[in-house]
């Protein structure tokens, strides 16, 4: 990517520039999906003068099946000028270095076997290596003095020659722990100390005076332990010796010190059985059991920062909205400064002068940088990538709410109407079910390789995103209401949403499709078997078909027990079987496309194979296809496999919901008519 300078004049033009008339607008195509850039992370300088951000740029799927490249940009907040910094490789770990007024990133320098910590000089735009380790740095945090870092990295892998010309894999033995170290990056020979905790370390946080470290550690590097059994420890910042232990339970994603260094705020679960780390839990730094400061909150805290003795800054989800504000440490005085009903703020960074930078998307654009200056009430968009979006005709996106059939809750969701929508006309509907189920959709950009979104809208579909019970952003009662009821009322909520859209004349009852990944793939399999009479097409991605074999092949059996089923598999074999789509294959009449990463450890590929085999043998008249993605895990990460997935997804729904044809489509994808520029096709 070439260095670009966006002047304030260009920025102003982009803000006020006219959107072309709809009659001349172009159609959203799979190529647009494959080439969409997005802002991933940002940091604002302490004085508020600069915002650094990381932009992800997808690889060309016609040329290389690799992950998106990441590039560093720095914006002058006064002039609006944006400069790209030429780092030697992909960048991550963006941070502001205290005392030095510089930004730092992790990147890999040429011919280096591991990544390094690098510093960006804002005047010269040079990138200087500060520190390297013998394995790649996973995460780091600056000491307030700007000289020391605490960082995590995996221990070196021990290798041993085999006496045989063939080496089998010994499953789950010899896994490598992630450890924490302390290093002075200003020293010619950094004095590196390992923090003396057992197991694997994930979160590290310096105390305000730089003398102590709060960190979380799990007993092993297994994913299950990382999810469920991280415990907080306090260590001496000089010796690395553990001083205190915190009796926290359940999931955790953040640790924040109080300004006086005496108390900790954890962004964690309410207890061991909470599905998410979305509560503010307070505890004394010398030890003790954390307590929830706001147990009745009907939302989810997404990130926290303790900035004053009586103020914790928060970013939160409330149903489909995002909120930025602050709360006192006793859970009172929740002050919502920014309520983003259609601004999906996903992360933020604060300066000392009160300015805030956000990564945020809206229904009409992917993640960009937004800036909230001190004294303002609404963030302003300050970056404009994907300028081609202004030439496209997009479907209207709106929040919908409907009652569940048992009247226990009103269910919220989002609906994207076809880009040529006409009032009173019904349309084919694609239901997009999120995974988890501990997740939810916010009212921002809802289009990517596995989510039809605006691509579906451009092809004449309405696309529906339900936040069924068990979703986040609605409080503890709502999220836990789906526990011990896998595939039960939670999936009934999805069908109730379809009925709601049919009753309002938006959805054609004979042309309803369903898709989703992981738990959303489970929902897709359930809708294509148990509820098959309601769905005319399904696309299942890395989904569950058999809860019995799922438990025995997943890398998170304890998480499944503690926060989902709440009883062991062997306590009721039959109940688990009856909550499995394979049990209802005899009902199947829904054409089903099944896709799965061959290296998936969360939901084993055998889950897809089981459903495929049952359908082929027991329901040979029903169109079904299974597609493997070699090299991919629980979701596709690489450009070509994402592009292929997107093409097959849309082809399946167009065939069975719009054309309403019988039989399988050609197994080979076609590139014609996909919006690919001619020069890109010629480069093949």
Protein Blocks (a to p, Z undefined) as FASTA:
>chain_A
ZZddddfklmmmmmmpccddfklpccddfklmmmcccdfbdcddfkopaccddddddddf
kloccddddddddddfknopacddddfbdcehiacdehklpacdddddehiabdcddddd
fklopacdfbdcfbdcfbdcddfklmaccddddddddddddfbfbdcddehihiacdddd
dddfkbmbacddddddehjdfbdcddfkopaccddddfbfcfklmmmmcccddddfklop
afbdcddehjdfbdcddfklpaccddddfblmlcbdcbccdddfkbccdddfblmbccdd
fbdcdfbfkbccddddehjbccdddddfkopaiacfbacfklccfbdcddfkopacdddd
dfkbccddddddehiabdcdfbdehkllmmpccddddddddddfklmaccdddddddfkb
cehiacdddddddehjlccdddddfbdfklnklmmmmnopacdddddehiahiajklmmm
mgoighilmmmmmmmmmmmmmmnomacfklccdddehjlmmmmmmmmmmmmmmpgbdcde
hiafbfklmmmmccblmmmmmmmnopafklommlmmmmgfklmmmmpccdcdddddfkbc
klgfklmmmmmmmmmmmmmmbccdddddehiaeddfbfklmmmmmmmmmmmmmmmmmnop
ghjddfbdcfehnlpafklmmmZZ
